[in-house]
Amino acid sequence: MSGSLAAAGRRVAADWLATEGESWSFAAKTMLSAFAALWIAFRLGFDSPSTAMISVFLVAFPRSGAVLEKSVYRILGTLVGSVMALGLAGVFDGQPVLMLISMALWVGVCASGATQYRDSRSYAFVLSGYTACIIGLPALNHPLAIFNLAVTRVSEISLGILCCALVNDFILPKSQTELVVRTVRSRYHGFALLCRQALAQRLDKSTLEATQLRFAADIAALEAGRAAAFFEAGNLRARSNQLHAFNATFMAALTTFHTLHRQMERLRADAASPLLGLLYPLFALAAEALEREDGPARTALEAGETLEKLEAMRPALAQGLEEARERLLAMPHDETQRIEFDTASELLQRFVDEMVSFTAVYHGLKQRHPRQVEALAYSPRTPAAIVLASGARAALTLLTLSLAWYWLAWPSALGAVLLATIFCGLASSSPRPTLMVKQILIGFAVGTPLAYVCAFWMVNQAEGFAQLALAMAPFLALGCYLKSLPKTAGIGTGIILMIAQGVEPQNLMRFDVTGFFNDSIARLLGLGLAALFFVLVLPEHTMGSRRHIAAALWREARSTCRAALPHLRQRFGNRIRDLLNQLSAAPGPRDDPARQATVSQAITLLEMGLAIVDLRELADGAPSAVRQALLEAVAALDRYFAAPDEAALRQALAALRAGGPPIRERQAAAWPDEFARLKRMLATLHLIHTSLLDALPDTGENHAA
């Protein structure tokens, strides 16, 4: 009996540690790091020990890799911002208005950079902007003090980062690598299940489009996890290129799979067509190769068995397709059915080839010397209009508020200026900037009375560092716990910052009630103004704007007609997936018709763009008449993407149809290898032609204009 109770107790404890315990473990480690940094700052006699403590709270994450990654970029941003503050002070000595204007321009540039690069580099850009303000604004009328301010801030931030990194690396470390491994396994297994459902004719269009959005978010999440795990000790750093290849081969297989599924949907629309009976057994053959006894492979080791089955199946598939084509030619059929069959067979073979590559890369993650696959890193980018708008908004926020502070003579107003500037920059790369600022504002509002109780009821009674830590710990623990939960992370961050700034531990403590309320009002006002600027200044130019994403999709599609071919396929695929990820993360109902139309448009343009890249590659080395016809078709598509109206659409369709006769004429006397290449050209032309005939509901109003 006692043994069963002990086992049950262990299970409950393990379950708690895996769920709620992780949040409290994060809170405990974060507070240990913060108080260690505060104590050392006291001992070293820093001017503002609370800055070291705040640095810990800002870089704290449950996973040690994320802590190290953010720490590196925080140090880098702080150094760049400090140098910029010193440079501006030297150039505009004694000219405060010019200093404020130049600082606003610098903050605008940094906010634009943060919006453009929506990964860890974004944080470095934000830090570069607001560090210059934190150092430069207090020294506006005292330029000789700016060097001491810069050195002190760099020292305090470095101390906080060092303490946080050491505690997270040595005390109950949580590795980012574990999370990346789970993500990779889940991605492969989920995609194999999806392919099996589709090849067995059990997948509808709406489910597939929703899955595309989910996979777009997964691709970005895996890249973010890989970047964080790079800073950890372990073998994942050496596997970085393989993870790039995993993402790249996955995107290639996913796109071909979606195109194949849409081709199957078109075939199913004609129930009387003989193509279904010819192709379905071959789809089942491909689906069977993805199966093991207990379902699709989960681990990289199990993927080796799947890889062997896929490679063994390829000759049988090629032979089956050839026999099916001969049976089609032997029965009554029209030219359209033959081209439809060739297109479907080309897509099926390409899908199997790409699944082989994807599975090989996944299996290679378990091998000591895996096969190297050249792949571009997934890199997020934001539409230029949103990037420029973010910079303009941040610059206008700082310029307006700093000029008001300079002439108002309200000392606490500096806090409002700094907070508004900081969170305008931080929120610029968020898909929900207003919600982010509102959460921080709620945290500050909740934290204000807590900070008052902590400072004037408890800390003022403390004697020595131990009692100071005990007085602050309950309030900080609440904030750290809320920060560990995704839905309340902003509120928790606001509570932590408010308590740390409101109490402001120093070697010589000061308890000024009037100053506390003045500063608290200024902080709340600054956050409110930051949210207001997002509402009033270019509100449509924020991350995830459907209108800007729709226009960017057409521009990216046009790039496939004119950009240089090397790596164009991967660059284009990365960009479209990134735009889908931005759309997925944006606020708004998931069943919004306009949103769904943009998703459908993105997937169609993705298929067409990759087919155009194929067409351009096939045109190289083709006979002159064939090459000329293909290039004219690409030029017509370029004009259509530039101005997607009915006239341009008709011209593109006509150019695609005109490309067929020269290819068929050449096929009559072609050798087998050339015949296969020409057949692929016809299938690609047909694929683009049918994609153009599909509904493209959203043509990007502004882009068309």
Residue, then its C-alpha position, 0 to 999 in steps of 0.5 A: m500500500s505504501g509503495s503504491l502511494a509513494a509511486a502515485g506521489r512521484r507521478v504527481a510530483a513529476d507532473w507538477l514539475a513538468t507543468e506548474g513547477e516549470s513556472w515556479s522554477f523559472a521564477a526562483k532562478t530569475m529572482l536568485s539571478a536578480f538579487a545576486a546582481l543587486w548584491i554585487a552592484f551594491r558591493l561594487g558601489f554602482d550608481s544605479p544597482s537597480t539597473a543590474m537587477i532590471s537587466v536580469f528580468l529583461v533577459a530572463f527566459p525559461r530556456s538557457g539558450a534563449v537567455l544567452e542569445k538575448s544577453v548577447y544582443r542586449i550587450l551589443g545593442t547597449l554598446v552601439g547605443s552608448v557609442m551613438a549617444l557619445g557621438l551625438a553629444g560631441v557633435f551637438d554640444g550645447q544645441p539641445v534641440l538639434m540633439l533631440i532631432s538627431m536622437a529621434l532620427w536615430v531611434g527611427v532608424c533603429a525601430s525600422g531595423a527592429t521591424q525589418y529583422r523580426d528575430s533576435r537582431s530586432y532586440a539589438f536594434v531596439l536596444s541601440g535606439y533606446t540606450a542612446c536616449i537613456i544615456g543622452l537625454p538625462a545629460l542633455n544640459h550636462p554633456l560632460a556627464i555623458f561618458n560616466l553615464a555610458v560606462t556605468r550603464v554598460s557595466e550594470i547591464s553586463l553584470g545583470i547579464l552575467c549573473c542571469a547567464l550563470v544561474n540559468d546555466f548551472i542551476l536546474p538548466k533547461s536546454q533549448t536543444e530539447l525543445v528544438v528536437r521535440t519540434v523537429r520530431s513533431r514536424y516530420h511526424g505531423f507532415a507525414l500524417l498529413c501526406r498520408q491523409a491527402l494521398a488517401q483522399r481524406l483531406d479538404k481544401s480548408t483544412l489544408e490551408a489552415t495547415q499551411l498557416r500552422f506550418a508557416a508559424d512552425i518554420a519560423a519557430l524552429e528557426a528561432g529555436r535553432a538560433a537560441a540553441f546555437f548559444e548553448a554547449g552541445n552538438l546542435r551548434a554543429r547541426s545548424n546547417q542541417l536544421h537549415a536544410f531541414n527547414a528548406t527541404f520541408m518547405a519544398a516538399l510542402t509546396t509540391f504536396h499542396t500543388l499535387h493535392r490541388q491537382m488531385e482536387r481538379l481531377r476529382a471534379d470530373a468523376a467521369s475522367p479515366l485519370l482517377g482510376l489510373l492515378y489512385p493506385l500510384f498515390a496509394l503506393a506513395a502513401e504506403a511508403l510513408e508508413r511503418e507498423d506503428g504509423p509514420a516515423r517519429t524519431a530520426l532513427e526511425a526515419g531511416e526505415t522510411l527512407e529505405k522504403l521511399e528509395a525502393m518505391r521510386p523505380a516501381l512508381a516510375q514504372g507504374l506511371e509509365e504503364a498508366r500513361e500507356r493505358l491512357l494512350a490506348m483508350p479514347h482520350d483528349e489532349t487535355q486529359r493527357i496533359e493533366f495526367d503528365t502534370a499529375s505524374e510530374l508532381l507525384q514524382r517530384f513530391v516523392d523525390e522531395m520527400v526522399s530529400f526531406t527524410a534523408v535530412y531528418h535521418g541525417l540528424k542522427q548520423r555522425h557524418p550526414r550528407q550535406v545539403e546546401a540550403l539558405a537560412y530562413s530569414p524573416r523580412t517585413p514589407a518596406a511600407i511597414v518598416l518605414a512606418s515603424g521608424a517614422r512612428a518611433a521618431l515622431t514619438l520621441l521627438t514630440l514627447s522629448l520637446a514637450w519634456y524639454w519645455l515643460a520643466w516636469p522632472s518626472a516627464l523624462g520617465a514618460v519619454l523613455l518608456a514611450t520610446i522604449f515600447c514604441g521600439l519593442a512593439s514595432s516588431s510585434p504582430r499585435p503592438t497595441l495589445m503588447v503595450k496595453q499588457i505592459l500598461i496593465g502590469f504597471a498599473v497593477g504594480t504601482p500599488l504593489a510597489y508602494v506597499c513594498a517600498f513604504w510598508m516593507v523595504n523602509q523597515a528592512e535592515g540589511f540586504a537579506q531583509l531587503a530581498l525578503a521584502m521584495a521577493p513576494f512581489l517579484a515572484l508574482g511578476c516572474y510567475l506571470k511572465s512565464l505564462p504566454k498569455t500574461a507575459g506582458i503583465g508580468t513584465g510590467i509588474i516586475l519593471m514597476i516594482a524594480q523602478g518604484v522601489e529602486p534599491q540603492n546603497l543609500m535608500r530614499f523614500d519620497v512619497t511625492g516623487f514616487f507618485n510623480d514618477s508612477i504617473a509619468r510611467l503610466l502616461g508614457l505607456g498610454l502615449a505609446a499605445l496612443f501613437f500606435v492608434l493615431v500614427l499610421p495604424e494600418h502600417t503595422m505587422g500583419s496588415r493584410r493589405h500590405i501582405a497582399a501587395a507584397l505577395w504580388r511583388e514577390a511573385r513578380s521577382t520570380c520572373r526577373a531575379a537571378l536564378p541561383h537560390l531563387r527557389q529557396r528565397f521565394g519560398n522563404r519570403i512567401r512562408d514568412l508573409l503567411n506567418q505574419l498573416s497568421a500572427a496578426p489579430g483578427p478572426r481566423d474565419d474572416p473572408a478577406r483573410q482566407a482569400t489572402v491565404s488562398q492567394a498566397i498559396t496560389l502565387l507560391e505554386m505559380g512562382l515556383a513553377i515559373v522558376d522551373l520554367r526559366e531553368l528549363a528554358d536554359g539550354a532549350p532549342s531557340a524556338v522553344r526557349q523564345a516561347l518560354l521566355e515570352a510566357v514568363a514576360a507575360l506573367d511578369r506584366y500580369f504580376a505587375a498589374p493583375d487586371e483582366a487584360a494582363l491575365r488574358q495576355a498571360l494565358a495566351a502566351l502560355r498557350a502559345g508556348g505549347p506548339p513549339i514544344r510539341e513540334r520538337q517532341a516529334a524528333a526528340w531523344p528520350d532524355e530531351f523528350a522527358r525534359l520537353k514533357r516537363m515543360l508542357a506540364t509546367l506550362h499547364l500547371i501555371h495555366t490552371s493556376l491562373l484560371d483558379a480564383l485569385p480573389d485578392t489582387g492587392e488593391n494598392h499594388a494594382a493601383 
